[in-house]
Amino acid sequence: ENAKEKGKELQCEFDFKLKGMVFDLKVNTPEGIILIEFFDKKLSFDGLQAFVQRINKAFNEKIPIFRAICVAKDFDDFFFSDDFVDKFEKLSKGYKMDLIKEDKSGFSTIWID
């Protein structure tokens, strides 16, 4: 199966609402749900934790998340510190999470699970 055929299986929903929580973009894939959240301001670790808590309130094992992607214009310095990896891995999440920085020339990865 090629990428074009797999793309036909994708269903996107903007401003997806579930259990009182709103998410920027939900994509259904054969592997599971991918959530994408866009942060216009600098993303702090507290902001990341709040996003994870919203996901954990809205979803469960009956509606599993395959991957969550945070796209931010900037990231707090903490994301580049020695303490980040340890604290990030302790977040209560049963899914993969990617951190992507958006700038004028495109995107760069901060973290890929």
N, C-alpha and C positions, 0 to 999 in steps of 0.2 A: 504494500500500500504506500503510495507516495504522499507527499505533503499536501497536494491539492485535494486528494481524496479524503485525507484526514481532516482537512479544513471544513469539508462539508458537514462533519459531525459536530462542529463547534457551534454553540449557541451563546450569544453575548447578551448581557442585560446591563444597561447603565442605571445608576442610582438604585441598585438592588436593595430592597427592604426585607428584613426578616427579624421577627421578635423585637420590633422597635429600633433596630439598628439599621443604618444606611451605609452601603458600601459603594464606592465609585463605579466599579466594574466587576461583574461576575461572569466568568466564562466556564461553561460546561464542556468538559472534554471526556473522552473515553476513560481517562485515568482518574477523573474526579474533578472537583470544582477548583478553579483558580480565581483568587480574589486579587484585584489590583486597586491600590489606593494611591491617590496623588496628593502630595503634600506641597503646598505653595510656599510655605515658610521653611526655615531650617528645622530639620527633624531632630528632636532630642530623644534620648533614651526613654524618658517618661512618655513622650508621644508614641514611641514604638510600643511600649508596654500597654498603653491605653488602646492601641489598635489591636494588639493580641487579645486583650480582655474583651473587646467588642466581638471579635471573632469567636472566642470561647463561649460567650453568652448566647450568640446567635446560632452556632452550629454545634453538632454533636456527632456521635458515631453513626447515627441514622442518616445524617447529611454531612458526610465527611469532606474535609478540605484537603486537596492534593497539594496546593502551593499557595502561598500568599506573597505578593510582590509589593514592596513599598517603593514608589518613585518620588524622589524629593529634589527640590532645587538645590538644597544644601544639607549637610549633615553636621551635627554638633561634633566638636573635637573628640568627645568621648569615643565615638565610633572608630577612631584611629589610635586609641590608647591600648596599652597592654591588658587592661582590665576588661575590655569590651568582650572578647571571645568567651571568657568564663561567665560573665553576666548574661550574655546573649544565649549561651547554651543552657542556662538555668531557667529561661523563660518557659512557662508551661504551655507547650504547643506540640501537637501530635502531627505536624505537617511541616513541609519545607518552607523556608522563607528566604526571599532574595531582597537585597537592598540595592537600588539603582539610582544613580545621580543623573539628573537631567540638566544639561546646560545648553548654551546657544548652538554648539556644534553637534550635539547629539546626546548620547547616553554613555555612561561608564559604570562599571560594576564596583560596588563597595563590598558586597558579600553575596555569594551564591551558595545555597545549601546543596 
